[in-house]
Amino acid sequence: MKIGIIGPPKTGKTTIFNALTGSSASTDRYAPRANEPNVAVVQVPDERVTKLSEIYQPKKTIYAQIEYHDYPGIFSISSENPDNAMFSDIKTSDGFVLVLRAFSDEELEELYPLGDILRQLSNFEEEMILMDLMVAEKRREKIELGYKRGVKTPALQFENKVLEEVCNQLQTGKPLREMQLNTEEEKVIRGFRFFTQKPMIVLINCSEDDYYQLDSFKSEIQSKGYLAEVIAGRFEEELSKLDDIEAKLFMEDMGIEESIKDRLTHLCYSLLGYISFFTVGEDEVRAWTIEKGSNAVTAAGKIHSDLARGFIRAECFNFNNLMEYGSEKHLREKGLFRLEGKDYIVQDGDILFIRFNV
């Protein structure tokens, strides 16, 4: 899972990146705009993996992972080319975390006057919509030029029609994630990886003193259809450097039960509609991430393409049942160890053994 941390310049994106990943990337307010993102991979905390590892005693235990990319302030230079390498890399994200600045800093305000939280969000939405519109219109121009040269296939005509609808949506100021697209239309525009088609979480980055003063802004952002969270970025960055005991004490003082790392993990899974299934054995206990609603063949392919290609059956039981009855033997006796076919929809917490032949 790749999550892009984006937003206007100097909103605390890198501070939050450090809090999420335990990194020490520079947060110097006067540093020039970076040319590439900070990147880190973090394990997804999951007690189920820990418990499975205790039961099976494998040689390796592998948790699911999230890859965070902390991008420099985008849309901050009016002449940016939406086809450049930075934008292309951002578009490969599965989802975005948009960071807005709600902390006071007079010096920063002189350099980067952002306005209030809702204005920041509105401006950023407008910039994303404009970038997508530029890409869609540019592609339509190429298609129309092809028409004049005698290239007018049914596929191009259908693409042009879908892009016309995309442009109409964007010209009304609405993001593409709000469009209702059928499977064929979705397939046509998938390669463009439009900004406003990506799911997005909004983080309101504030000081410790204001942490409990921003619920009205959070509610208003949520009313626009976004997942939203208030975060005291500097506090969370310091928290990430502490051991578990110290971190727990600091969180109690702050009145929070989970660090932003744990909270954001839950939000990302909810945002993207992901679930986890597991494979277990003497060699390895491992968590795998798939989209909710995926079938057993898709899950098999996540493990290895050969398993999907030669799929026969999935031996399946659920983590909760294993915890209740204690062993695979007891699950078999209770009829809870199942054989499932290709169309079986994998559930969160399923443990799979794939039978295959290639």
C-alpha positions in Angstrom: 0.0 0.0 0.0 1.5 3.3 -1.1 0.3 6.5 0.6 1.3 9.9 -0.6 1.6 12.7 2.0 0.8 15.9 0.1 -0.3 19.4 0.8 0.7 23.1 0.5 4.3 24.1 1.4 5.3 24.2 5.1 2.2 22.6 6.6 4.1 20.0 8.6 4.1 17.1 6.1 7.6 16.0 6.9 7.0 16.3 10.6 4.0 13.9 10.2 6.1 11.7 8.0 8.7 11.4 10.8 5.9 10.7 13.3 4.5 7.9 11.2 7.8 6.3 10.2 10.2 7.1 13.0 12.4 8.9 10.5 14.5 12.0 11.1 14.0 13.8 7.8 14.8 17.5 8.0 12.0 19.8 9.0 13.9 23.1 8.7 11.4 25.7 7.9 13.8 27.6 5.7 15.0 24.7 3.7 14.5 25.0 -0.1 11.8 23.0 -1.8 12.9 19.4 -2.1 13.2 17.7 -5.5 12.2 14.3 -4.4 10.0 12.7 -1.7 11.1 11.2 1.6 10.2 7.5 1.5 9.9 4.9 4.3 8.2 1.6 4.8 6.5 0.8 8.1 4.9 -2.4 9.5 1.2 -2.4 10.0 0.6 -3.2 13.7 -1.7 -6.2 13.9 -2.0 -8.3 17.1 -3.5 -11.1 15.1 -0.1 -11.7 13.3 1.6 -11.6 16.7 -0.7 -14.2 18.1 -0.4 -16.5 15.0 3.3 -16.3 15.3 3.1 -17.4 19.0 1.0 -20.4 17.9 3.0 -21.5 14.8 6.5 -20.5 16.0 7.6 -19.7 12.4 11.1 -18.9 11.2 9.8 -15.5 9.9 7.0 -13.3 10.9 6.0 -10.7 8.3 3.4 -7.9 9.0 1.6 -6.0 6.3 3.3 -2.8 5.2 2.5 0.7 4.3 4.9 2.7 2.1 4.7 6.4 2.9 6.0 9.0 0.4 6.4 12.5 1.8 6.2 14.9 -1.2 7.3 18.5 -1.2 4.6 21.2 -1.4 2.9 20.5 -4.7 1.0 23.1 -6.8 3.2 25.7 -5.2 4.8 26.8 -8.5 2.3 28.0 -11.1 4.4 26.8 -14.0 4.5 23.2 -12.9 4.1 20.7 -15.7 1.5 18.1 -14.7 3.4 15.5 -16.7 6.7 15.8 -14.9 8.4 13.1 -12.9 7.2 14.3 -9.5 3.6 14.4 -10.5 3.9 11.0 -12.2 5.3 9.5 -9.0 2.6 11.1 -6.8 -0.1 9.6 -9.1 1.1 6.1 -8.4 -0.1 6.4 -4.8 -3.1 4.3 -3.7 -4.4 7.2 -1.7 -3.4 10.6 -0.3 -3.0 12.1 3.1 -3.5 15.9 2.7 -1.9 17.9 5.5 -3.4 21.4 6.3 -1.7 23.9 8.7 -3.6 24.9 11.8 -0.7 26.0 13.9 0.4 29.6 14.4 3.8 30.7 12.9 4.1 34.4 12.0 7.3 33.8 10.0 5.8 31.0 8.0 2.7 33.0 7.4 4.8 35.8 5.8 6.4 33.3 3.4 3.4 31.1 2.8 0.1 32.8 3.7 -2.4 29.9 3.6 -5.6 31.3 5.2 -7.8 29.3 7.4 -8.2 25.5 7.2 -11.2 25.4 5.0 -9.7 27.9 2.6 -6.6 25.7 2.4 -8.7 22.7 1.6 -10.7 24.6 -1.0 -7.6 26.0 -2.7 -5.9 22.6 -2.8 -9.0 21.0 -4.2 -9.2 23.6 -7.0 -5.5 23.1 -7.9 -6.0 19.3 -8.1 -9.1 19.7 -10.3 -7.2 22.1 -12.5 -4.3 19.7 -13.0 -6.7 16.9 -13.9 -8.6 19.1 -16.3 -5.3 20.0 -18.0 -4.4 16.4 -18.5 -7.9 15.4 -19.8 -8.1 18.3 -22.2 -4.6 17.7 -23.5 -5.5 14.0 -24.2 -8.8 15.1 -26.0 -6.8 17.5 -28.1 -4.6 14.6 -29.3 -7.6 12.5 -30.0 -9.2 15.3 -32.0 -6.0 15.8 -34.0 -6.0 12.1 -34.7 -9.6 12.4 -36.1 -8.4 15.0 -38.6 -5.7 12.6 -39.7 -8.3 9.9 -40.3 -7.7 7.9 -37.1 -11.2 7.5 -35.6 -11.6 4.0 -34.1 -14.5 3.0 -31.9 -12.1 2.7 -29.0 -10.8 6.3 -29.5 -14.4 7.6 -29.8 -15.4 5.9 -26.6 -12.3 7.3 -24.8 -13.1 10.8 -26.1 -16.7 10.5 -24.9 -15.6 9.4 -21.4 -13.0 12.2 -21.2 -15.7 14.7 -22.2 -17.7 13.6 -19.2 -14.6 13.8 -17.1 -14.0 17.4 -18.3 -17.6 18.3 -17.6 -17.3 17.0 -14.0 -14.1 18.9 -13.4 -15.4 22.1 -14.9 -18.2 22.1 -12.4 -15.6 22.0 -9.6 -16.3 18.5 -8.6 -13.6 15.8 -8.0 -13.7 12.6 -10.2 -14.1 10.4 -7.1 -17.7 11.6 -7.0 -18.4 10.4 -10.6 -20.4 7.2 -11.2 -18.4 5.2 -13.7 -19.1 1.7 -15.0 -16.4 -0.9 -15.5 -15.6 0.0 -19.0 -15.4 3.8 -18.3 -13.2 3.1 -15.3 -10.9 1.1 -17.4 -10.6 3.9 -20.0 -9.4 6.5 -17.5 -7.4 4.3 -15.1 -4.1 5.0 -16.9 -4.4 8.7 -16.3 -4.3 8.3 -12.5 -6.1 11.5 -12.0 -5.5 13.3 -8.7 -9.1 13.8 -7.8 -10.0 10.2 -8.4 -7.8 9.1 -5.5 -9.3 8.6 -2.1 -8.0 11.2 0.4 -7.6 11.6 4.2 -7.4 15.2 5.6 -5.1 15.8 8.6 -5.4 19.1 10.4 -2.0 19.8 11.8 -2.1 21.9 15.0 -0.2 22.7 18.2 -0.8 20.7 21.4 -2.7 23.7 22.9 -5.2 23.7 20.1 -5.6 19.9 19.8 -9.2 19.9 21.3 -10.2 23.2 19.7 -10.7 22.1 16.1 -13.5 19.6 16.1 -15.8 22.0 14.3 -13.4 22.2 11.4 -13.0 18.4 11.4 -16.7 18.0 11.3 -17.1 20.4 8.4 -14.4 18.6 6.4 -16.1 15.3 7.1 -19.3 16.7 5.9 -17.6 17.2 2.5 -17.1 13.4 2.3 -13.5 13.2 3.6 -12.1 11.1 6.4 -10.5 13.7 8.7 -8.3 13.7 11.8 -6.8 16.4 14.0 -3.1 15.9 14.8 -0.5 17.7 16.9 2.3 17.0 14.5 5.3 18.1 16.7 3.9 16.1 19.7 3.5 13.0 17.6 7.0 13.3 16.2 8.4 13.4 19.7 6.2 10.6 20.7 7.6 8.4 17.9 11.1 8.7 19.5 10.0 7.3 22.9 9.9 3.7 24.1 6.5 2.1 24.7 6.2 2.9 28.4 7.1 6.6 28.0 4.9 6.9 24.9 1.9 5.6 26.9 2.5 8.1 29.6 2.7 11.0 27.1 -0.5 9.8 25.4 -2.3 9.6 28.7 -1.3 13.2 29.4 -2.5 14.3 26.0 -5.7 12.3 26.4 -5.2 10.1 23.3 -5.4 6.3 23.2 -3.4 5.7 20.0 -0.5 7.4 18.2 -1.1 8.8 14.8 0.8 5.8 13.3 -1.9 3.5 14.6 -4.8 5.8 13.9 -3.7 6.6 10.4 -3.3 2.9 9.6 -6.9 2.2 10.5 -8.0 5.2 8.4 -6.0 4.1 5.4 -7.5 0.6 5.5 -11.0 2.1 5.8 -10.3 4.7 3.1 -9.0 2.1 0.5 -11.4 -0.6 1.5 -8.6 -3.1 2.4 -8.7 -6.2 4.6 -6.0 -8.6 5.7 -5.8 -12.3 5.3 -3.0 -14.6 6.6 -0.8 -17.5 5.6 0.7 -19.6 8.4 3.2 -22.4 8.8 6.6 -23.4 10.2 8.5 -21.3 7.7 6.4 -18.1 7.8 3.4 -16.3 9.3 2.5 -13.4 7.1 -0.2 -10.8 6.6 -1.5 -10.0 3.1 -3.5 -6.9 2.1 -6.3 -7.1 -0.5 -9.3 -5.1 -1.4 -12.5 -6.0 0.4 -14.7 -8.1 -1.8 -11.8 -9.9 -3.5 -12.1 -13.6 -4.3 -9.9 -16.5 -3.4 -8.1 -16.4 -6.8 -7.2 -12.8 -6.3 -5.8 -13.6 -2.8 -3.8 -16.5 -4.2 -2.3 -14.2 -6.8 -1.3 -11.8 -4.1 0.9 -14.6 -2.6 2.3 -15.7 -6.0 1.1 -15.5 -9.6 1.5 -19.3 -10.0 -1.0 -19.9 -7.2 -3.7 -17.9 -9.1 -2.8 -19.5 -12.4 -3.1 -23.0 -11.1 -5.7 -22.5 -8.4 -7.7 -25.5 -7.4 -9.1 -24.9 -3.9 -8.5 -22.7 -0.9 -8.3 -24.4 2.5 -9.7 -21.8 4.8 -10.5 -20.9 8.4 -10.8 -17.7 10.3 -8.5 -16.2 13.0 -11.4 -15.6 15.4 -12.4 -19.2 15.3 -8.8 -20.3 15.8 -8.6 -18.2 18.9 -11.9 -19.6 20.2 -11.1 -23.3 19.7 -7.3 -23.2 20.0 -6.1 -25.4 17.2 -6.7 -26.5 13.6 -7.6 -29.9 14.8 -10.5 -28.6 16.9 -11.6 -26.4 13.9 -11.8 -29.5 11.7 -13.9 -31.3 14.4 -16.3 -28.3 14.5 -16.6 -28.2 10.7 -14.9 -24.8 10.6 -12.0 -25.8 8.4 -13.4 -25.3 4.9 -12.6 -25.9 1.3 -13.6 -22.9 -0.9 -13.6 -22.4 -4.7 -12.5 -19.6 -7.0 -15.5 -17.4 -6.3 -15.2 -17.4 -2.5 -15.0 -13.9 -1.1 -12.2 -13.7 1.3 -13.1 -12.2 4.7 -10.9 -10.1 7.0 -9.0 -12.4 9.3 -9.2 -15.5 7.0 -6.3 -17.9 7.1 -5.7 -19.5 3.7 -3.8 -22.5 2.3 -3.9 -22.5 -1.5 -4.1 -25.8 -3.4 -2.8 -25.4 -6.9 -1.3 -27.2 -9.9 0.8 -25.7 -12.7 
